[in-house]
Amino acid sequence: MLYQTSYVLSLMENKNLLFHRLRSARSRKRTGKKDVEKQIRKKYQRSKELWNLRRNIPWIPLENPYQRGFVRFFVLSDDVKRSEDADFYEGILKKINTYLYSESRLFLKKRRKFGRRIYVEKPQRLNTISSYAWTDPKFGLIPRERQYFLKREEYHPFRKRNETYYEFIEPWRFTLRIRPHMITHYKPVDAEIEKEYAEIESYISQYKVAGIIQKTINGKSNAWKKEYETELIKSRKYSNCIISPTEIADYFEDL
């Protein structure tokens, strides 16, 4: 009798141990989800490493440089170049200069007018400074340079809000200059790195994978949506719907 009792107890213990070893469907699903996230995280980190490898490939000088079209950019005007503040305005120009490339010296673009295609000159302006770069110490704006910029706001139809930027108030101090665009260096291409980088980018750019990266790695599920909701009331669409608490109280008093 004692032997049978011990045998039954051992069977029950084995069944309980086997039951605890069996994983629930929820546990298996959670483990599979974590494995997928680990794989995505590894591929994301590898893509950053490959991007740095591609970027840090050194440029090699060409034995025979060749011309590839023309480039147009801003330089100091002759009177500013001869003034005492030439170095000061040269420092500003380095921060807001723009470069435009063309196959010919004319810098033309196609435009449709009255059903006909005509060629007009490509416009070129100095860069504006964003509100982020305005406060960024790495951008290097000194207090004296800030005095030559004017703060402006422009409504952005896609973001549904006003964008702040800073514009240089004396563009007449710079003139446009055209010179041949010479190719003097080239960067060699590593076929293995390019192939691996293209495969990983094709994987992490998928819709679901990009959502997991944004939520788990970057730490935000949808940062643009949160910013859009906070700035929605400031847009033109809802600006006329704002009612102050005093107006609401006066409305109910009249009733």
Phi, psi and omega in degrees: 000317178296323179294319179295321180296315179295326179293319179294320179296321179294322177296318180295320178296320179294322178294318178296320178296319178293323179295318179291331179288331179289130181266145179286165179296325179294320179294318178296322179294319179295319179295318178296323178295318179294322179296320178295318179295323177296319179296318179295320180296319179296316179294324179294316177295322178294324179295324177293321178296316180294324179297319178293323177296317179295323182288324185273006175294125185290148175282142181245129181291144178278144175290323180235092177299150182224159181267137177229084179075207183226159179233140179238134185209173181264144174225168177292141175291164186297318181291324177289325180294330180272354182277173180286337183265024182297317180294324180295312180289333175295323176295322177294318183297325179298332183273337186236008182289150177233152181234130180237134185247146180208157179282339180230170179287345186282334180053062181254159174221155181282144178211142181264127180221119181054040178080358180249148177269122179237166179251129177234162182286140178287127177285152179216127181232166175287152178291147170265160182255126180287164179295330178291313180292332180298324181260358182278121180294337179290335180292328170087027176281125177268162182303324180293323179292328180296334181292344182261016179236144181247132180281130179227158177231139180221135181286128179262112185292334181280316180277351177061042180200168179274131178259134180260135176212170183236131186243139179290131189268353181232064181291345180292348178285351182238148177232160181274145178223144180244137176214159178297139178269104184263133175265110184249341181227161174217155179250121180293153183251126176268113186296320182294317179295317181296321180293313180295321180294321179294321179294316181292319179296323177295329180282311185282349177272358176295154188300309183291321180293319178297325177294321178293321178296317181294325185276318187266321184270311180281342173088007180225135180288314180203087184292326182294322181295319179296317179293324180293320181291325180287330182262002185293322183291340180274353183285167181293332185294325184247007183291333181275355182263003183280126179237131182283157179300326180293323177294323177294318180295319178296326181294316181286332176293325179292332179287000000 
